[in-house]
Amino acid sequence: MKTVLLAFILMWSGFASSAENLGLTIEKFHDQLNSELQEAANAFDFNLVKNIKIKNGEAANVAQIKLNGSNIMIATANKNSKMVKELTNIFIPNGDPQSAAMSSLFIDATLMKMFSPEIPEDERGQLINELIYEATNSPDKKGQYIADAVTYTVMGTNGLGLWFIVTPNK
């Protein structure tokens, strides 16, 4: 399952424009994410590792960061510039469903805080809930919100969980 998922991400990332990026390398993103999640690490059982492995692919470099038993973050970077062009939080519930869902919502809100500081803290949860509702009730199983610098997309997939994707605006 892990290999299939990573292969899918590598193929998917090849379709994104290589000139667009989120302004961070995978390493810088990982450091910033760890810093943002530190306070909630115990409450959500986050696994904040210091070093990550980056797989160098033909079209893109990819890092898979397992945050806890229910959330895996995939960071895809441009092969040449090493800058992140897409982030995907993959949520597949494991254990207590309510706790698992809360940890995923926290990660999604943290990504919004990092990439869209213009969105007030008290509005992030509502936006994420609207995206999830749209993704679970629309025919294409997708919800989207375009912020100032990035686009947030939520996709509901059969068997591969709920995906929260951050991409730069073109």
LOLOGU-795435 format. One record per atom (N, C-alpha, C, O): residue number from 1; atom name; x, y, z. Coordinates in Angstrom, 2 decimals. Example, Ala and Ser with C-alpha at 12.3 -4.5 7.8 and 13.67 -1.06 7.14 Angstrom:
// LOLOGU-795435
num:atomo:px:py:pz
1:N:13.19:-5.69:7.80
1:CA:12.30:-4.50:7.80
1:C:13.20:-3.30:7.80
1:O:14.24:-3.32:8.46
2:N:12.85:-2.25:7.08
2:CA:13.67:-1.06:7.14
2:C:12.90:0.03:7.87
2:O:13.41:1.14:8.04
This chain:
// LOLOGU-795435
num:atomo:px:py:pz
1:N:0.84:-1.19:0.00
1:CA:0.00:0.00:0.00
1:C:0.88:1.25:0.00
1:O:0.61:2.21:-0.73
2:N:1.94:1.24:0.83
2:CA:2.82:2.37:0.93
2:C:3.50:2.66:-0.41
2:O:3.60:3.81:-0.84
3:N:3.97:1.60:-1.07
3:CA:4.65:1.74:-2.35
3:C:3.70:2.26:-3.42
3:O:4.08:3.11:-4.23
4:N:2.48:1.74:-3.43
4:CA:1.48:2.19:-4.41
4:C:1.19:3.67:-4.19
4:O:1.10:4.44:-5.15
5:N:1.04:4.07:-2.95
5:CA:0.75:5.46:-2.61
5:C:1.89:6.37:-3.04
5:O:1.65:7.42:-3.63
6:N:3.13:5.98:-2.75
6:CA:4.27:6.79:-3.12
6:C:4.40:6.88:-4.64
6:O:4.71:7.95:-5.16
7:N:4.16:5.78:-5.34
7:CA:4.21:5.80:-6.80
7:C:3.14:6.74:-7.36
7:O:3.40:7.48:-8.31
8:N:1.94:6.71:-6.78
8:CA:0.86:7.58:-7.22
8:C:1.24:9.05:-7.03
8:O:1.01:9.87:-7.91
9:N:1.82:9.38:-5.87
9:CA:2.24:10.74:-5.59
9:C:3.32:11.18:-6.58
9:O:3.27:12.30:-7.09
10:N:4.28:10.31:-6.85
10:CA:5.33:10.66:-7.81
10:C:4.76:10.95:-9.19
10:O:5.16:11.90:-9.85
11:N:3.81:10.11:-9.63
11:CA:3.21:10.34:-10.94
11:C:2.38:11.62:-10.93
11:O:2.47:12.42:-11.86
12:N:1.57:11.80:-9.88
12:CA:0.71:12.98:-9.76
12:C:1.54:14.25:-9.77
12:O:1.17:15.23:-10.42
13:N:2.67:14.25:-9.05
13:CA:3.49:15.44:-8.92
13:C:4.11:15.86:-10.25
13:O:4.43:17.03:-10.44
14:N:4.29:14.93:-11.16
14:CA:4.84:15.26:-12.47
14:C:3.94:16.16:-13.29
14:O:4.40:16.78:-14.24
15:N:2.65:16.23:-12.94
15:CA:1.71:17.05:-13.69
15:C:1.67:18.50:-13.21
15:O:1.13:19.37:-13.90
16:N:2.22:18.76:-12.03
16:CA:2.21:20.11:-11.49
16:C:3.31:20.95:-12.16
16:O:4.35:20.42:-12.54
17:N:3.06:22.21:-12.30
17:CA:4.03:23.10:-12.92
17:C:5.28:23.18:-12.06
17:O:5.20:23.46:-10.87
18:N:6.44:22.94:-12.66
18:CA:7.67:22.91:-11.89
18:C:8.15:24.31:-11.51
18:O:8.99:24.45:-10.63
19:N:7.64:25.35:-12.16
19:CA:8.07:26.71:-11.86
19:C:7.40:27.23:-10.58
19:O:7.94:28.14:-9.94
20:N:6.28:26.69:-10.21
20:CA:5.55:27.14:-9.03
20:C:6.04:26.37:-7.81
20:O:6.31:25.18:-7.89
21:N:6.14:27.07:-6.66
21:CA:6.51:26.39:-5.43
21:C:5.97:27.12:-4.22
21:O:5.43:28.23:-4.33
22:N:6.10:26.49:-3.06
22:CA:5.57:27.04:-1.82
22:C:6.61:27.84:-1.03
22:O:6.33:28.27:0.10
23:N:7.79:28.06:-1.61
23:CA:8.80:28.92:-0.99
23:C:9.67:28.26:0.06
23:O:10.39:28.95:0.78
24:N:9.62:26.94:0.18
24:CA:10.43:26.21:1.17
24:C:11.00:24.95:0.54
24:O:10.38:24.35:-0.34
25:N:12.17:24.55:1.00
25:CA:12.67:23.23:0.65
25:C:11.96:22.22:1.55
25:O:11.31:22.61:2.52
26:N:12.08:20.96:1.24
26:CA:11.47:19.93:2.09
26:C:12.03:20.01:3.51
26:O:11.29:19.90:4.48
27:N:13.33:20.21:3.62
27:CA:13.95:20.28:4.95
27:C:13.43:21.47:5.75
27:O:13.11:21.34:6.94
28:N:13.33:22.63:5.11
28:CA:12.82:23.84:5.80
28:C:11.35:23.64:6.19
28:O:10.94:24.01:7.29
29:N:10.56:23.06:5.28
29:CA:9.16:22.78:5.60
29:C:9.08:21.85:6.81
29:O:8.31:22.11:7.74
30:N:9.85:20.78:6.80
30:CA:9.83:19.81:7.89
30:C:10.19:20.47:9.22
30:O:9.54:20.21:10.23
31:N:11.22:21.31:9.23
31:CA:11.61:22.02:10.46
31:C:10.48:22.93:10.95
31:O:10.18:22.95:12.14
32:N:9.87:23.66:10.03
32:CA:8.79:24.58:10.41
32:C:7.57:23.80:10.90
32:O:6.93:24.20:11.87
33:N:7.24:22.70:10.23
33:CA:6.11:21.87:10.65
33:C:6.35:21.31:12.05
33:O:5.45:21.36:12.90
34:N:7.53:20.79:12.31
34:CA:7.87:20.27:13.64
34:C:7.69:21.35:14.70
34:O:7.14:21.10:15.77
35:N:8.17:22.55:14.39
35:CA:8.05:23.67:15.32
35:C:6.58:24.00:15.61
35:O:6.21:24.22:16.76
36:N:5.76:24.02:14.56
36:CA:4.34:24.34:14.71
36:C:3.57:23.25:15.49
36:O:2.64:23.56:16.23
37:N:3.97:21.99:15.30
37:CA:3.24:20.88:15.93
37:C:3.76:20.54:17.33
37:O:3.14:19.75:18.04
38:N:4.87:21.14:17.73
38:CA:5.53:20.78:18.99
38:C:4.60:20.86:20.20
38:O:4.56:19.93:21.02
39:N:3.84:21.95:20.33
39:CA:2.98:22.12:21.50
39:C:1.90:21.04:21.61
39:O:1.49:20.68:22.71
40:N:1.45:20.54:20.48
40:CA:0.36:19.55:20.47
40:C:0.87:18.12:20.30
40:O:0.07:17.20:20.14
41:N:2.18:17.93:20.32
41:CA:2.77:16.62:20.03
41:C:2.23:15.53:20.96
41:O:1.89:14.45:20.50
42:N:2.15:15.80:22.24
42:CA:1.68:14.79:23.18
42:C:0.19:14.54:23.06
42:O:-0.26:13.40:23.14
43:N:-0.59:15.60:22.87
43:CA:-2.04:15.46:22.79
43:C:-2.47:14.61:21.59
43:O:-3.42:13.84:21.68
44:N:-1.76:14.74:20.47
44:CA:-2.14:14.03:19.26
44:C:-1.17:12.91:18.90
44:O:-1.26:12.33:17.82
45:N:-0.23:12.62:19.79
45:CA:0.72:11.54:19.57
45:C:1.51:11.74:18.28
45:O:1.75:10.79:17.53
46:N:1.92:13.00:18.02
46:CA:2.70:13.28:16.81
46:C:4.10:12.74:16.95
46:O:4.71:12.80:18.01
47:N:4.61:12.20:15.85
47:CA:5.96:11.67:15.77
47:C:6.81:12.73:15.08
47:O:6.84:12.81:13.85
48:N:7.52:13.55:15.88
48:CA:8.31:14.64:15.32
48:C:9.76:14.21:15.20
48:O:10.56:14.40:16.12
49:N:10.11:13.64:14.06
49:CA:11.47:13.18:13.84
49:C:12.34:14.33:13.36
49:O:11.87:15.25:12.69
50:N:13.63:14.27:13.71
50:CA:14.53:15.36:13.34
50:C:14.96:15.29:11.88
50:O:15.06:16.31:11.20
51:N:15.21:14.09:11.40
51:CA:15.68:13.93:10.03
51:C:14.66:13.17:9.20
51:O:13.99:12.26:9.70
52:N:14.54:13.54:7.96
52:CA:13.63:12.85:7.06
52:C:14.41:12.33:5.86
52:O:15.47:12.85:5.51
53:N:13.88:11.29:5.27
53:CA:14.48:10.73:4.07
53:C:13.77:11.30:2.86
53:O:12.54:11.28:2.78
54:N:14.53:11.81:1.93
54:CA:13.97:12.35:0.69
54:C:14.33:11.39:-0.43
54:O:15.50:11.09:-0.66
55:N:13.31:10.92:-1.13
55:CA:13.53:10.02:-2.26
55:C:13.63:10.86:-3.52
55:O:12.74:11.65:-3.85
56:N:14.74:10.68:-4.23
56:CA:14.96:11.41:-5.48
56:C:14.34:10.64:-6.62
56:O:14.76:9.52:-6.92
57:N:13.34:11.24:-7.25
57:CA:12.67:10.62:-8.38
57:C:13.09:11.26:-9.68
57:O:13.85:12.23:-9.70
58:N:12.59:10.73:-10.77
58:CA:12.92:11.28:-12.09
58:C:12.27:12.64:-12.31
58:O:12.89:13.54:-12.89
59:N:11.02:12.80:-11.86
59:CA:10.30:14.06:-12.08
59:C:10.31:14.96:-10.86
59:O:10.23:16.19:-10.99
60:N:10.43:14.37:-9.66
60:CA:10.36:15.17:-8.43
60:C:11.02:14.41:-7.29
60:O:11.22:13.20:-7.36
61:N:11.35:15.16:-6.25
61:CA:11.84:14.56:-5.01
61:C:10.67:14.51:-4.04
61:O:9.86:15.43:-3.98
62:N:10.58:13.42:-3.27
62:CA:9.43:13.22:-2.39
62:C:9.90:12.78:-1.01
62:O:10.79:11.95:-0.87
63:N:9.26:13.36:0.01
63:CA:9.49:12.92:1.38
63:C:8.16:12.50:1.96
63:O:7.14:13.16:1.76
64:N:8.17:11.40:2.68
64:CA:6.98:10.90:3.35
64:C:7.23:11.04:4.85
64:O:8.18:10.46:5.39
65:N:6.38:11.82:5.52
65:CA:6.55:12.10:6.94
65:C:5.35:11.51:7.68
65:O:4.24:12.01:7.57
66:N:5.59:10.44:8.44
66:CA:4.50:9.82:9.20
66:C:4.36:10.60:10.50
66:O:5.22:10.52:11.38
67:N:3.26:11.35:10.62
67:CA:3.05:12.22:11.78
67:C:2.46:11.48:12.97
67:O:2.78:11.80:14.12
68:N:1.60:10.51:12.71
68:CA:1.05:9.63:13.74
68:C:0.41:8.44:13.04
68:O:0.61:8.26:11.83
69:N:-0.35:7.65:13.75
69:CA:-0.94:6.45:13.16
69:C:-2.01:6.73:12.11
69:O:-2.39:5.82:11.38
70:N:-2.50:7.97:12.03
70:CA:-3.58:8.30:11.10
70:C:-3.20:9.31:10.02
70:O:-3.96:9.49:9.07
71:N:-2.06:9.95:10.14
71:CA:-1.69:11.03:9.22
71:C:-0.29:10.85:8.65
71:O:0.68:10.66:9.39
72:N:-0.22:10.92:7.34
72:CA:1.07:10.89:6.64
72:C:1.13:12.14:5.77
72:O:0.21:12.41:5.00
73:N:2.21:12.88:5.89
73:CA:2.42:14.08:5.07
73:C:3.37:13.71:3.93
73:O:4.44:13.15:4.16
74:N:2.96:14.04:2.72
74:CA:3.81:13.84:1.55
74:C:4.23:15.22:1.06
74:O:3.38:16.05:0.73
75:N:5.53:15.45:1.00
75:CA:6.06:16.71:0.47
75:C:6.73:16.40:-0.87
75:O:7.63:15.57:-0.95
76:N:6.28:17.08:-1.91
76:CA:6.83:16.88:-3.25
76:C:7.57:18.14:-3.66
76:O:7.02:19.25:-3.62
77:N:8.83:17.97:-4.06
77:CA:9.66:19.12:-4.42
77:C:10.15:19.01:-5.86
77:O:10.30:17.92:-6.41
78:N:10.38:20.17:-6.45
78:CA:10.93:20.24:-7.79
78:C:12.31:19.60:-7.78
78:O:13.12:19.86:-6.89
79:N:12.57:18.77:-8.76
79:CA:13.83:18.04:-8.85
79:C:15.03:18.99:-8.90
79:O:16.04:18.73:-8.24
80:N:14.94:20.06:-9.65
80:CA:16.09:20.96:-9.84
80:C:16.22:22.00:-8.73
80:O:17.30:22.16:-8.17
81:N:15.14:22.70:-8.41
81:CA:15.22:23.78:-7.43
81:C:15.15:23.29:-5.99
81:O:15.52:24.01:-5.07
82:N:14.66:22.05:-5.79
82:CA:14.48:21.46:-4.45
82:C:13.38:22.15:-3.64
82:O:13.25:21.89:-2.44
83:N:12.60:23.03:-4.27
83:CA:11.54:23.75:-3.58
83:C:10.24:22.94:-3.61
83:O:9.91:22.32:-4.62
84:N:9.50:22.95:-2.48
84:CA:8.26:22.20:-2.36
84:C:7.22:22.79:-3.30
84:O:6.98:24.00:-3.31
85:N:6.59:21.90:-4.09
85:CA:5.54:22.36:-5.00
85:C:4.17:21.81:-4.61
85:O:3.15:22.23:-5.16
86:N:4.14:20.85:-3.67
86:CA:2.87:20.32:-3.21
86:C:3.05:19.61:-1.87
86:O:4.04:18.93:-1.64
87:N:2.07:19.81:-1.00
87:CA:2.01:19.10:0.27
87:C:0.68:18.38:0.35
87:O:-0.36:18.93:-0.02
88:N:0.71:17.15:0.83
88:CA:-0.52:16.38:0.97
88:C:-0.55:15.71:2.34
88:O:0.31:14.90:2.66
89:N:-1.55:16.05:3.14
89:CA:-1.79:15.35:4.41
89:C:-2.81:14.26:4.11
89:O:-3.96:14.55:3.78
90:N:-2.38:13.01:4.22
90:CA:-3.27:11.88:3.96
90:C:-3.77:11.36:5.30
90:O:-2.99:10.96:6.16
91:N:-5.09:11.38:5.44
91:CA:-5.74:10.95:6.68
91:C:-6.46:9.64:6.46
91:O:-7.41:9.56:5.68
92:N:-5.99:8.60:7.14
92:CA:-6.65:7.30:7.16
92:C:-6.83:6.96:8.63
92:O:-5.86:6.63:9.31
93:N:-8.08:7.04:9.15
93:CA:-8.31:6.86:10.59
93:C:-7.75:5.54:11.12
93:O:-7.88:4.48:10.50
94:N:-7.12:5.64:12.27
94:CA:-6.58:4.49:12.95
94:C:-6.80:4.71:14.45
94:O:-6.51:5.78:14.97
95:N:-7.30:3.72:15.12
95:CA:-7.55:3.87:16.56
95:C:-8.85:4.61:16.81
95:O:-9.83:4.43:16.09
96:N:-8.86:5.45:17.84
96:CA:-10.04:6.22:18.22
96:C:-10.39:7.20:17.10
96:O:-9.61:8.10:16.81
97:N:-11.58:7.04:16.44
97:CA:-11.91:7.88:15.28
97:C:-11.97:9.37:15.60
97:O:-11.55:10.19:14.78
98:N:-12.48:9.73:16.78
98:CA:-12.60:11.14:17.12
98:C:-11.22:11.77:17.32
98:O:-10.96:12.87:16.83
99:N:-10.35:11.09:18.03
99:CA:-8.99:11.59:18.24
99:C:-8.23:11.67:16.93
99:O:-7.50:12.63:16.69
100:N:-8.39:10.66:16.09
100:CA:-7.72:10.64:14.79
100:C:-8.18:11.82:13.93
100:O:-7.36:12.49:13.31
101:N:-9.48:12.07:13.91
101:CA:-10.03:13.18:13.12
101:C:-9.54:14.52:13.65
101:O:-9.20:15.42:12.87
102:N:-9.49:14.66:14.96
102:CA:-9.02:15.92:15.56
102:C:-7.57:16.18:15.21
102:O:-7.19:17.32:14.93
103:N:-6.73:15.13:15.22
103:CA:-5.32:15.33:14.88
103:C:-5.17:15.76:13.43
103:O:-4.34:16.61:13.11
104:N:-5.98:15.19:12.55
104:CA:-5.91:15.55:11.14
104:C:-6.37:16.99:10.94
104:O:-5.74:17.74:10.18
105:N:-7.44:17.39:11.59
105:CA:-7.93:18.78:11.49
105:C:-6.88:19.75:12.01
105:O:-6.70:20.84:11.45
106:N:-6.18:19.36:13.08
106:CA:-5.13:20.21:13.64
106:C:-4.00:20.39:12.64
106:O:-3.49:21.50:12.46
107:N:-3.60:19.31:11.98
107:CA:-2.54:19.39:10.97
107:C:-2.97:20.29:9.82
107:O:-2.20:21.14:9.37
108:N:-4.20:20.11:9.34
108:CA:-4.71:20.93:8.23
108:C:-4.73:22.41:8.61
108:O:-4.33:23.26:7.82
109:N:-5.20:22.70:9.82
109:CA:-5.24:24.10:10.29
109:C:-3.83:24.66:10.44
109:O:-3.60:25.85:10.20
110:N:-2.89:23.82:10.84
110:CA:-1.49:24.25:10.95
110:C:-0.93:24.60:9.58
110:O:-0.20:25.59:9.44
111:N:-1.25:23.80:8.58
111:CA:-0.80:24.13:7.21
111:C:-1.39:25.47:6.76
111:O:-0.71:26.27:6.13
112:N:-2.66:25.70:7.09
112:CA:-3.29:26.99:6.74
112:C:-2.58:28.13:7.46
112:O:-2.35:29.19:6.87
113:N:-2.24:27.92:8.72
113:CA:-1.53:28.95:9.48
113:C:-0.17:29.26:8.83
113:O:0.22:30.42:8.72
114:N:0.52:28.22:8.39
114:CA:1.85:28.39:7.80
114:C:1.80:29.11:6.45
114:O:2.64:29.97:6.17
115:N:0.82:28.75:5.61
115:CA:0.81:29.24:4.23
115:C:-0.21:30.33:3.95
115:O:-0.16:30.98:2.91
116:N:-1.14:30.55:4.88
116:CA:-2.14:31.61:4.71
116:C:-2.38:32.33:6.04
116:O:-3.47:32.23:6.61
117:N:-1.37:33.04:6.53
117:CA:-1.55:33.73:7.81
117:C:-2.65:34.78:7.78
117:O:-3.12:35.24:8.83
118:N:-3.07:35.17:6.56
118:CA:-4.16:36.15:6.44
118:C:-5.52:35.58:6.84
118:O:-6.46:36.34:7.10
119:N:-5.63:34.26:6.88
119:CA:-6.89:33.63:7.31
119:C:-6.91:33.63:8.83
119:O:-6.04:33.01:9.45
120:N:-7.87:34.31:9.45
120:CA:-7.93:34.36:10.91
120:C:-8.03:32.96:11.52
120:O:-8.66:32.06:10.97
121:N:-7.41:32.81:12.66
121:CA:-7.37:31.51:13.35
121:C:-8.76:30.94:13.57
121:O:-8.97:29.74:13.39
122:N:-9.72:31.79:13.94
122:CA:-11.07:31.29:14.22
122:C:-11.86:30.92:12.97
122:O:-12.96:30.37:13.08
123:N:-11.33:31.22:11.78
123:CA:-12.01:30.85:10.53
123:C:-11.43:29.59:9.88
123:O:-12.07:29.00:9.00
124:N:-10.24:29.17:10.29
124:CA:-9.58:28.02:9.66
124:C:-10.39:26.74:9.79
124:O:-10.58:26.01:8.81
125:N:-10.87:26.46:10.99
125:CA:-11.65:25.24:11.22
125:C:-12.90:25.20:10.38
125:O:-13.25:24.16:9.82
126:N:-13.59:26.32:10.28
126:CA:-14.81:26.40:9.48
126:C:-14.50:26.15:8.00
126:O:-15.24:25.43:7.32
127:N:-13.43:26.75:7.50
127:CA:-13.03:26.55:6.10
127:C:-12.72:25.08:5.83
127:O:-13.14:24.52:4.81
128:N:-11.99:24.46:6.73
128:CA:-11.64:23.05:6.56
128:C:-12.90:22.18:6.58
128:O:-13.05:21.28:5.77
129:N:-13.80:22.47:7.51
129:CA:-15.06:21.71:7.57
129:C:-15.87:21.86:6.29
129:O:-16.45:20.89:5.80
130:N:-15.91:23.07:5.73
130:CA:-16.62:23.29:4.47
130:C:-15.98:22.51:3.33
130:O:-16.68:21.95:2.48
131:N:-14.65:22.47:3.30
131:CA:-13.95:21.71:2.27
131:C:-14.24:20.22:2.38
131:O:-14.47:19.54:1.38
132:N:-14.23:19.72:3.60
132:CA:-14.52:18.29:3.81
132:C:-15.96:17.98:3.42
132:O:-16.23:16.97:2.78
133:N:-16.89:18.86:3.81
133:CA:-18.30:18.66:3.44
133:C:-18.45:18.63:1.92
133:O:-19.14:17.77:1.37
134:N:-17.81:19.59:1.26
134:CA:-17.88:19.65:-0.21
134:C:-17.28:18.39:-0.84
134:O:-17.84:17.84:-1.79
135:N:-16.14:17.94:-0.30
135:CA:-15.48:16.75:-0.86
135:C:-16.30:15.48:-0.66
135:O:-16.29:14.59:-1.51
136:N:-17.02:15.40:0.44
136:CA:-17.79:14.19:0.70
136:C:-19.17:14.21:0.06
136:O:-19.82:13.17:-0.05
137:N:-19.62:15.38:-0.37
137:CA:-20.96:15.48:-0.95
137:C:-21.00:15.86:-2.43
137:O:-22.08:15.88:-3.02
138:N:-19.87:16.15:-3.02
138:CA:-19.88:16.51:-4.44
138:C:-19.60:15.28:-5.30
138:O:-18.95:14.34:-4.84
139:N:-20.08:15.29:-6.53
139:CA:-19.87:14.13:-7.41
139:C:-18.39:13.82:-7.68
139:O:-18.01:12.66:-7.84
140:N:-17.56:14.87:-7.72
140:CA:-16.14:14.64:-8.00
140:C:-15.30:14.39:-6.74
140:O:-14.09:14.23:-6.82
141:N:-15.97:14.36:-5.57
141:CA:-15.31:14.09:-4.28
141:C:-14.16:15.05:-4.02
141:O:-13.08:14.64:-3.58
142:N:-14.40:16.34:-4.29
142:CA:-13.35:17.33:-4.19
142:C:-13.91:18.65:-3.68
142:O:-14.98:19.09:-4.11
143:N:-13.20:19.28:-2.77
143:CA:-13.53:20.61:-2.30
143:C:-12.30:21.49:-2.46
143:O:-11.18:21.01:-2.31
144:N:-12.50:22.78:-2.77
144:CA:-11.35:23.63:-3.03
144:C:-11.57:25.03:-2.49
144:O:-12.67:25.57:-2.57
145:N:-10.50:25.63:-1.94
145:CA:-10.52:27.00:-1.46
145:C:-9.25:27.68:-1.95
145:O:-8.14:27.18:-1.73
146:N:-9.40:28.83:-2.61
146:CA:-8.25:29.56:-3.13
146:C:-7.98:30.74:-2.19
146:O:-8.79:31.66:-2.08
147:N:-6.83:30.69:-1.53
147:CA:-6.40:31.78:-0.65
147:C:-5.49:32.72:-1.44
147:O:-5.38:32.59:-2.66
148:N:-4.85:33.65:-0.76
148:CA:-4.00:34.62:-1.45
148:C:-2.87:33.97:-2.24
148:O:-2.69:34.27:-3.42
149:N:-2.10:33.10:-1.60
149:CA:-0.90:32.54:-2.24
149:C:-1.02:31.07:-2.61
149:O:-0.28:30.58:-3.46
150:N:-1.96:30.36:-1.98
150:CA:-2.06:28.91:-2.20
150:C:-3.50:28.48:-2.40
150:O:-4.44:29.22:-2.09
151:N:-3.65:27.27:-2.91
151:CA:-4.96:26.65:-3.04
151:C:-5.00:25.42:-2.15
151:O:-4.07:24.62:-2.14
152:N:-6.09:25.29:-1.41
152:CA:-6.31:24.13:-0.56
152:C:-7.36:23.25:-1.23
152:O:-8.43:23.73:-1.62
153:N:-7.04:21.98:-1.38
153:CA:-7.95:21.04:-2.00
153:C:-8.13:19.86:-1.07
153:O:-7.15:19.33:-0.54
154:N:-9.36:19.45:-0.85
154:CA:-9.64:18.24:-0.09
154:C:-10.25:17.24:-1.05
154:O:-11.19:17.55:-1.79
155:N:-9.70:16.03:-1.03
155:CA:-10.20:14.96:-1.88
155:C:-10.55:13.76:-1.02
155:O:-9.76:13.33:-0.18
156:N:-11.74:13.22:-1.24
156:CA:-12.13:11.98:-0.60
156:C:-11.86:10.83:-1.55
156:O:-12.33:10.85:-2.69
157:N:-11.10:9.85:-1.10
157:CA:-10.77:8.72:-1.97
157:C:-11.25:7.42:-1.34
157:O:-11.27:7.29:-0.12
158:N:-11.63:6.48:-2.17
158:CA:-12.01:5.17:-1.67
158:C:-10.75:4.37:-1.40
158:O:-9.98:4.09:-2.32
159:N:-10.54:4.00:-0.16
159:CA:-9.41:3.16:0.19
159:C:-8.13:3.90:0.50
159:O:-7.25:3.34:1.15
160:N:-8.00:5.16:0.05
160:CA:-6.77:5.91:0.31
160:C:-7.00:7.11:1.22
160:O:-6.14:7.99:1.30
161:N:-8.12:7.17:1.89
161:CA:-8.37:8.19:2.89
161:C:-8.80:9.55:2.35
161:O:-9.17:9.70:1.19
162:N:-8.73:10.53:3.24
162:CA:-9.08:11.91:2.93
162:C:-7.78:12.69:2.76
162:O:-6.93:12.68:3.64
163:N:-7.64:13.37:1.64
163:CA:-6.41:14.10:1.33
163:C:-6.64:15.60:1.45
163:O:-7.61:16.13:0.91
164:N:-5.74:16.28:2.15
164:CA:-5.73:17.74:2.26
164:C:-4.46:18.19:1.54
164:O:-3.35:17.92:1.99
165:N:-4.65:18.90:0.42
165:CA:-3.53:19.22:-0.47
165:C:-3.31:20.73:-0.52
165:O:-4.26:21.51:-0.63
166:N:-2.04:21.14:-0.43
166:CA:-1.67:22.55:-0.53
166:C:-0.79:22.72:-1.76
166:O:0.24:22.06:-1.90
167:N:-1.22:23.61:-2.66
167:CA:-0.43:23.91:-3.86
167:C:-0.35:25.42:-4.04
167:O:-1.24:26.15:-3.59
168:N:0.72:25.89:-4.69
168:CA:0.81:27.34:-4.93
168:C:-0.18:27.78:-6.00
168:O:-0.51:27.01:-6.90
169:N:-0.65:29.01:-5.89
169:CA:-1.51:29.57:-6.94
169:C:-0.62:29.91:-8.13
169:O:0.54:30.27:-7.97
170:N:-1.19:29.81:-9.28
170:CA:-0.42:30.11:-10.51
170:C:-0.49:31.56:-10.85
170:O:0.09:32.00:-11.84
